[in-house]
Amino acid sequence: MHDESPRPLPAADPSAAPSSGPAADHFPGLRRRGFLAVTGAASLGALALTGCGGGSRDEGSAGDGKPKRGGRLRAAFAGGGASETLDPHLSNLFADVARAKALFDKLADYGADLSAQPRLAEKWEANKALDRWQVTLREATFHDGRPVTAQDVLYSYRRIADPKKAFRAKASLEPIDLDASRPTGRRSIEFVLKRPTAEFPNVLAAFGAYIVPENATDFDKKPIGSGPFRFVSFAPGRSAVFRRYEEYWDGAPHLDELEFVVANEESARVNALLGGQVEYAHELNPTTARAHEDKGQIEIVRLRNSAMQAFCMKTDRAPFDDKRVREAFFLIADRKELVRGALSGAGEIGNDLFGKGYEYYADSLPQREQDLDRARALLKKAGAENLKVTLDTSAVAAGFTEAASIFRDQAKKAGVTLDVKMGSKDSYWNDILDSGTLCCYRSGAMPIEAHISQRLLTDSTTNATKWKHKDFDALYQQVQSTRDKKERAAVYERMQRRLYTEGGFLVWGFADWILGTARKVKGVERKAPANTLDWARFDKVWLA
């Protein structure tokens, strides 16, 4: 979501995870009639989509019972029009990522708490200095029967890092010295790093860091991966059909077939689900969820803590270069009202820190409440009474315009005038990176370490709050050279305490990500924020 809506993938910056966001708006895609026609056509000759999974699925929540083999699952996603590709290194939209994870694998992926979990990598081990990592691959095969080897991994990473290309995971792989890294066996690789990196497994799990066969270049005609499904057919902007891969290292999928169909309008996805033309609809809005929850016709699945919602204060310019003004704004926010009004209640309140529920999150800090008297007193001390500030927003992400108007009314009670300014959906994320002083912001799921490194260090490329402190940078370097996990957690807590006290992100909420499924669809993971391993994993899903 660039909002970490994928650039279209992530949201406020390409550092997050995919989303259908602004990109989808450039491709109006299928309207209702076109969507149904495509679904019908795809139903005739081709196959369907299935899922992958792991972890705690919703077994038992609806009497799921024993997984059943067979059948075709059709999943509706917003798409990217005729420009869509199955090249996994170009995955930006949610639809791209869902297709990529059905066909391909990464060395690691993110669990529900955004910690790195082994996938194609069976294990990893660092040297004492944390600047060389030995990675051992599991026994896995590509769809053409060839084994996945160290050479395939190094080819994939070098392709992603090509300076002439703009592949999604390029920035994430930056810590690796790919010239010095080498195979130490058919299934083992020594990664040489440019500096100590304790959280190197996060690099292996990076968005878009998929492993492809050595020398693979043509992904749209007959892509070969090592994922749970094999390629059958692909019509960009319309549908993609995949079939179960029996030799999948993590166990063959329950489904026979999986089909992704494109429907850019939420109403088209919902109507297709209600009409039985698809069994899975991605990205529903809270109003739709409320209308159908517990009504019996379809299942509503809420993936909690999927998207941070915030206001972003530029800490390098007036009035937010005064930390008393920033603290006052923290105290102006009525978070419950913002979640209720801007997210239609589909989320939970934030506490001015990214990553609620994720590994290393500082949940010991007291929940901040609205305190208008204290806010007014702080503004007075800072000589900022009767403050006027422009709040930049845009219809680029759900809830942004609503959040801006709600916060404007809250600020008025503290004597602050917010002038809400609407920005262009096409350029919003670029515009707010350097210009303005206060803006609406969103981010998809990512490890707390990635959030810090991409947005909060002096040289971070997507540092929207302009938080630049050498002592804070030094703490990040300390984290990355600390081998003991408990000691790392203590340093992360120090960093978050500092951000909680005087940072530039006013994190007011975390939005649910909402899916809809037919009642016969079982095994959908309910504890996986969008962009994590078990989100849109169709190999462990089955049709009852």
C-alpha positions in Angstrom: 0.0 0.0 0.0 1.6 3.4 -0.9 0.0 4.3 1.2 2.0 1.8 1.1 -0.4 1.2 -1.6 1.8 -0.5 -4.1 3.6 2.1 -5.6 1.1 1.0 -6.5 2.2 -1.5 -4.0 2.9 0.1 -0.8 1.5 3.1 0.4 3.1 6.2 1.3 6.1 5.0 -0.2 7.3 2.1 -2.1 8.6 0.7 1.1 5.5 -0.9 2.1 3.6 -3.7 0.7 1.3 -4.0 -2.2 -2.0 -2.5 -2.5 -4.4 -1.8 -5.2 -4.2 1.9 -4.5 -3.5 4.6 -7.0 -2.3 2.2 -9.6 -5.7 0.7 -10.1 -7.2 4.0 -10.7 -5.3 4.4 -14.0 -6.9 1.2 -15.3 -10.7 1.4 -14.8 -10.6 -2.3 -15.8 -13.6 -4.4 -16.0 -16.9 -2.9 -15.3 -19.7 -5.2 -14.1 -20.7 -6.6 -17.5 -17.1 -7.1 -18.7 -16.2 -8.8 -15.5 -19.1 -11.3 -15.8 -18.2 -12.0 -19.4 -14.6 -12.7 -18.5 -15.6 -14.9 -15.7 -17.9 -16.8 -17.9 -15.3 -17.2 -20.6 -12.7 -18.3 -18.1 -15.1 -20.8 -16.7 -15.4 -22.6 -20.0 -12.0 -23.7 -20.9 -9.8 -23.0 -18.1 -9.0 -23.7 -14.5 -9.2 -21.9 -11.3 -7.3 -20.5 -8.4 -6.4 -22.2 -5.2 -4.6 -21.2 -2.1 -1.7 -21.7 0.2 -1.5 -21.5 3.9 0.0 -22.4 7.1 -0.5 -21.5 10.7 -3.7 -21.0 12.5 -6.5 -21.0 9.9 -10.1 -20.6 10.6 -10.6 -24.4 11.1 -13.6 -24.9 13.4 -14.8 -21.3 13.3 -17.5 -22.5 10.9 -17.1 -26.2 11.5 -14.5 -26.4 8.7 -13.8 -30.0 9.3 -11.3 -32.1 7.4 -9.7 -30.5 4.3 -11.2 -31.8 1.1 -9.2 -32.3 -2.1 -10.4 -31.0 -5.5 -12.4 -28.2 -7.1 -11.6 -24.8 -8.6 -11.5 -21.6 -6.7 -12.0 -18.2 -8.5 -10.6 -15.1 -6.8 -11.5 -11.6 -7.8 -8.9 -8.8 -7.3 -8.5 -5.3 -8.5 -5.9 -5.4 -11.4 -3.6 -3.3 -13.5 -5.1 -3.6 -16.9 -3.2 -4.6 -20.1 0.1 -3.8 -18.5 -0.2 -6.7 -16.0 2.7 -9.2 -15.9 3.6 -12.5 -14.2 7.2 -11.3 -13.7 7.4 -11.8 -9.9 10.1 -9.2 -9.5 7.7 -6.5 -10.9 4.9 -7.4 -8.4 3.4 -4.2 -7.2 -0.4 -4.6 -6.9 -2.1 -7.0 -4.5 -3.2 -9.0 -7.5 0.4 -9.3 -8.7 1.6 -10.5 -5.4 -1.2 -13.0 -5.0 -0.4 -14.5 -8.4 3.4 -14.4 -7.7 3.1 -16.3 -4.4 0.9 -19.0 -6.1 3.6 -19.6 -8.8 6.9 -18.7 -6.9 8.6 -18.9 -3.5 10.9 -16.6 -1.6 13.7 -17.8 0.8 11.6 -16.5 3.7 8.3 -14.7 4.3 6.7 -12.7 7.0 4.6 -14.4 9.7 1.5 -12.8 11.3 3.8 -10.8 13.7 6.0 -9.7 10.7 8.9 -11.9 11.9 10.8 -13.7 9.1 9.8 -17.4 8.7 11.8 -19.9 6.6 10.4 -20.9 3.2 12.8 -22.0 0.4 15.6 -21.4 3.0 15.6 -24.3 5.4 17.9 -22.4 7.8 20.3 -19.5 8.1 23.2 -18.8 10.3 25.4 -15.7 10.8 29.1 -15.3 11.6 30.1 -13.6 14.8 30.3 -10.2 13.1 26.8 -10.6 11.5 28.2 -9.6 8.1 28.3 -13.1 6.6 25.3 -15.4 6.5 25.2 -19.0 5.5 21.8 -20.0 4.0 20.9 -23.6 3.4 18.1 -24.3 0.9 15.5 -27.0 1.4 15.0 -29.8 -1.1 12.5 -28.2 -3.6 11.9 -28.4 -7.3 10.7 -26.0 -10.0 7.6 -26.9 -12.0 9.8 -28.5 -14.7 11.4 -30.9 -12.2 14.7 -29.1 -11.8 16.0 -28.7 -8.3 16.1 -25.2 -6.8 19.8 -24.4 -6.3 22.1 -21.7 -4.9 22.8 -20.6 -8.5 19.1 -19.9 -9.0 19.0 -17.8 -5.9 22.0 -15.7 -6.8 20.7 -15.3 -10.4 17.3 -14.0 -9.0 18.9 -11.6 -6.6 21.3 -10.2 -9.2 18.5 -9.8 -11.6 16.5 -7.8 -9.0 19.6 -5.7 -8.2 20.2 -4.8 -11.9 20.9 -1.0 -11.8 19.1 -0.6 -15.2 15.9 -2.0 -13.9 13.3 -0.8 -11.3 12.5 -4.1 -9.5 10.4 -3.9 -6.3 12.9 -5.6 -4.0 16.1 -3.8 -5.2 16.3 -1.4 -2.2 15.7 -4.3 0.2 18.6 -6.3 -1.2 21.0 -3.3 -0.9 22.8 -4.7 2.2 24.1 -7.7 0.2 27.4 -7.6 -1.7 26.2 -9.7 -4.6 29.6 -9.7 -6.3 31.3 -11.3 -3.2 28.4 -13.7 -2.3 28.8 -17.2 -3.7 27.4 -20.8 -3.6 29.2 -23.0 -1.1 27.3 -26.1 -2.4 24.3 -27.0 -4.6 21.9 -26.0 -1.8 24.1 -23.5 0.2 25.0 -19.9 -0.2 27.3 -17.5 1.6 25.9 -14.0 1.6 28.5 -11.4 2.2 27.0 -8.2 3.5 28.2 -4.6 3.3 27.8 -4.1 7.1 26.5 -6.1 10.1 22.8 -6.9 9.7 21.2 -8.8 12.6 17.8 -8.7 10.8 19.2 -10.2 7.6 16.3 -12.7 7.4 14.0 -9.7 6.8 16.0 -9.1 3.6 15.3 -12.7 2.5 11.5 -12.1 3.1 11.5 -8.8 1.3 8.5 -7.9 -0.9 9.2 -9.1 -4.4 12.4 -11.1 -3.6 11.1 -14.2 -5.4 13.4 -17.0 -6.6 13.2 -17.9 -10.3 15.2 -20.4 -12.4 18.6 -19.3 -13.5 18.5 -17.3 -16.8 14.6 -17.1 -16.7 13.4 -13.9 -18.5 10.1 -14.6 -20.2 7.4 -14.8 -17.5 4.2 -14.1 -19.3 4.2 -17.0 -21.8 5.2 -19.9 -19.6 6.5 -18.9 -16.1 8.2 -21.7 -14.2 8.4 -21.3 -10.4 8.7 -23.5 -7.3 5.3 -22.4 -5.8 2.2 -24.5 -5.1 0.6 -23.9 -8.5 1.7 -24.4 -12.1 0.9 -22.0 -14.9 -2.0 -22.8 -17.3 -2.9 -19.5 -18.9 -2.8 -15.7 -18.5 -4.7 -12.9 -20.1 -3.4 -9.5 -18.8 -6.2 -7.5 -17.2 -8.6 -10.4 -17.4 -7.6 -13.7 -15.8 -4.8 -16.1 -14.8 -5.3 -19.8 -14.4 -3.1 -22.1 -12.4 -3.2 -25.8 -11.5 -2.0 -27.8 -8.5 1.7 -28.6 -8.4 1.8 -32.2 -6.9 5.5 -32.0 -6.0 5.3 -28.8 -4.0 7.8 -29.0 -1.1 5.2 -27.7 1.4 2.6 -30.3 0.4 0.3 -30.2 -2.7 -2.6 -27.8 -2.6 -6.1 -29.1 -1.8 -7.5 -27.3 -4.8 -7.2 -28.7 -8.3 -7.3 -25.3 -9.9 -7.0 -21.6 -9.1 -8.2 -18.7 -11.2 -7.6 -15.0 -10.6 -10.1 -12.7 -12.3 -9.8 -8.9 -12.5 -12.6 -6.7 -11.2 -11.5 -3.2 -10.3 -14.8 -2.0 -8.8 -15.6 -3.2 -5.4 -19.2 -3.5 -6.3 -18.3 -5.9 -9.2 -16.3 -8.1 -6.8 -19.1 -8.2 -4.3 -21.8 -8.9 -6.8 -19.8 -11.7 -8.4 -19.3 -13.2 -5.0 -23.0 -13.0 -4.2 -23.9 -14.4 -7.6 -21.6 -17.4 -7.2 -19.3 -16.3 -10.1 -16.3 -16.2 -7.7 -15.6 -17.7 -4.4 -13.1 -15.1 -3.0 -13.3 -11.3 -3.2 -10.3 -9.2 -2.2 -10.5 -5.7 -0.7 -14.0 -5.0 0.5 -15.0 -1.8 2.2 -16.4 -1.6 5.8 -19.9 -0.7 4.7 -20.1 -3.9 2.6 -18.7 -5.9 5.5 -21.3 -4.6 7.9 -24.1 -5.2 5.4 -23.2 -8.9 5.0 -21.5 -10.0 8.3 -23.4 -12.7 10.1 -26.2 -12.7 7.4 -25.3 -16.2 6.2 -24.9 -15.6 2.5 -21.1 -15.0 2.4 -18.3 -15.0 5.0 -16.5 -11.8 5.9 -12.9 -12.1 6.9 -11.2 -9.3 8.8 -7.4 -9.2 8.8 -6.5 -7.0 11.7 -3.6 -4.6 12.0 -3.1 -4.5 8.2 -2.6 -0.8 7.6 -1.3 2.0 9.8 -3.3 5.2 9.6 -1.5 8.4 10.6 -0.9 12.1 10.3 2.6 12.9 9.4 4.3 16.0 10.9 7.5 17.4 9.2 9.9 17.7 12.2 12.4 19.9 10.3 10.2 23.0 9.8 7.8 25.2 11.7 5.6 24.7 13.5 6.6 21.0 14.0 10.3 21.6 14.6 9.2 22.4 18.2 8.5 19.1 20.0 6.0 20.8 22.3 3.8 21.4 19.2 4.2 17.8 18.1 3.2 16.6 21.6 0.2 19.0 21.6 -1.0 17.4 18.3 -0.6 13.9 19.8 -3.0 15.1 22.6 -5.5 16.8 20.2 -6.3 13.5 18.5 -9.4 11.6 19.6 -8.4 8.2 18.2 -11.7 6.4 18.9 -13.6 9.1 16.9 -11.1 8.8 14.0 -11.4 5.0 13.8 -15.2 5.3 14.1 -15.5 8.0 11.5 -12.7 7.5 9.0 -12.5 3.7 9.1 -16.3 3.1 9.8 -15.1 1.3 12.9 -13.2 -1.3 10.9 -9.9 -1.1 12.9 -8.4 -0.3 16.3 -6.8 2.8 17.8 -3.1 3.5 17.5 -0.6 4.8 20.0 1.7 6.9 17.8 3.9 4.0 16.9 4.0 1.8 13.8 3.5 -2.0 14.0 0.9 -2.8 16.7 1.0 -6.5 17.3 4.3 -7.0 15.3 7.6 -8.4 16.6 9.4 -5.8 18.8 6.4 -3.5 19.2 6.6 -1.4 22.4 3.3 -2.4 23.9 4.3 -1.3 27.4 3.8 2.4 26.7 0.6 3.9 28.1 -2.2 4.4 25.6 -2.3 8.1 24.7 -5.7 9.8 25.3 -7.1 13.1 24.1 -6.2 16.0 26.5 -7.2 19.3 25.1 -6.2 21.3 28.2 -2.7 20.0 28.1 -2.5 20.5 24.3 -3.5 24.1 24.7 -0.9 24.6 27.5 1.9 23.1 25.4 0.9 25.3 22.4 1.0 28.4 24.7 4.4 27.5 26.0 5.7 27.1 22.4 4.3 30.5 21.5 1.9 28.7 19.0 -1.5 29.9 20.3 -4.1 30.4 17.5 -1.9 28.2 15.3 -2.9 27.8 11.6 -1.6 24.8 9.7 -2.3 23.3 6.2 -3.3 19.6 6.3 -2.7 17.9 3.0 -5.0 15.0 2.1 -6.3 13.3 -1.0 -8.8 10.6 -2.1 -5.8 8.4 -2.8 -6.7 6.1 0.1 -9.9 5.1 1.8 -10.7 7.3 4.8 -8.1 10.0 4.1 -10.6 12.8 3.4 -12.8 11.8 6.3 -9.9 11.6 8.7 -8.8 15.1 7.7 -12.2 16.7 8.4 -12.6 14.9 11.7 -9.1 16.0 12.8 -9.8 19.5 11.7 -12.8 19.6 14.0 -10.8 18.1 16.9 -8.0 20.7 16.5 -10.5 23.6 16.5 -11.3 22.6 20.1 -7.7 23.2 21.0 -7.6 26.6 19.2 -5.8 25.3 16.2 -7.1 26.0 12.7 -6.4 23.3 10.1 -6.8 24.3 6.5 -7.5 21.0 4.6 -6.0 20.9 1.2 -7.0 18.2 -1.4 -4.1 16.8 -3.4 -3.9 14.9 -6.7 -4.4 11.1 -6.4 -1.8 10.6 -9.1 1.1 12.5 -7.4 0.1 12.6 -3.7 2.7 10.2 -2.4 5.5 12.0 -4.1 4.2 15.4 -3.2 3.9 14.8 0.5 7.4 13.3 0.8 9.2 16.7 0.8 6.6 19.4 0.6 4.0 20.7 3.2 4.1 20.4 7.0 1.2 18.0 7.9 -0.4 15.3 5.8 -2.5 12.1 5.9 -0.4 9.0 5.7 -0.9 5.2 5.5 1.4 2.2 5.5 0.9 -1.5 4.9 2.4 -4.2 7.0 6.2 -4.6 7.2 8.7 -5.4 10.0 9.3 -2.6 12.5 13.0 -2.8 11.5 12.0 -2.0 7.8 9.7 0.9 8.9 12.7 2.4 10.8 15.3 1.8 8.1 13.1 3.1 5.3 11.5 6.1 6.9 13.3 7.2 10.1 17.0 7.3 9.4 18.8 10.4 8.3 19.4 8.9 4.8 16.1 7.0 4.5 14.7 7.6 1.0 11.0 7.8 2.2 11.5 9.9 5.3 8.2 11.8 5.2 8.5 13.2 8.8 12.1 14.4 8.1 13.2 12.7 11.4 17.0 13.1 11.2 18.9 12.4 14.4 22.4 10.9 14.4 22.0 9.4 17.9 18.8 7.6 16.6 20.7 6.4 13.5 23.4 5.0 15.9 20.8 3.0 17.8 19.7 1.4 14.6 23.3 0.4 13.8 23.5 -0.9 17.4 20.4 -3.1 16.8 21.9 -4.5 13.6 25.1 -5.5 15.3 23.4 -7.0 18.3 23.3 -10.8 18.1 21.1 -11.5 21.2 17.4 -11.0 20.4 16.4 -9.8 23.9 19.1 -7.2 23.8 17.9 -6.1 20.3 14.3 -5.9 21.6 15.5 -3.5 24.4 17.2 -1.2 21.9 14.1 -1.2 19.7 12.1 -0.2 22.8 14.4 2.7 23.4 13.9 3.9 19.9 10.2 3.6 20.1 10.0 5.5 23.4 11.8 8.3 21.7 9.4 8.3 18.8 6.4 8.1 21.1 7.6 11.2 23.0 8.7 13.4 20.1 8.4 11.7 16.8 6.6 13.0 13.7 4.0 10.2 13.1 0.7 10.7 14.9 -0.5 7.1 14.5 -4.2 7.2 15.3 -5.3 3.8 14.0 -4.8 0.4 12.3 -7.3 -0.5 9.7 -8.7 -4.0 9.1 -8.2 -5.5 5.6 -11.5 -7.1 4.6 -12.1 -10.1 2.4 -15.3 -11.9 1.4 -15.6 -15.6 0.6 -18.3 -18.0 -0.4 -19.5 -20.1 2.6 -18.0 -23.2 1.1 -14.5 -21.8 1.2 -12.5 -23.1 4.2 -9.1 -22.7 5.6 -8.7 -19.0 5.0 -6.2 -17.6 7.5 -7.7 -14.9 9.7 -4.6 -13.8 11.6 -2.5 -12.6 8.7 -2.2 -8.9 8.0 -2.2 -8.1 4.2 1.3 -8.7 2.7 2.2 -11.5 5.0 2.8 -15.2 4.2 -0.7 -16.4 4.9 -2.5 -13.6 3.3 -3.9 -14.7 -0.2 -2.3 -18.1 0.3 -4.5 -20.5 -1.6 -2.7 -23.8 -1.3 -4.1 -24.6 2.2 -7.7 -23.4 1.2 -10.3 -25.9 0.3 -13.9 -26.1 -0.9 -16.3 -27.9 1.4 
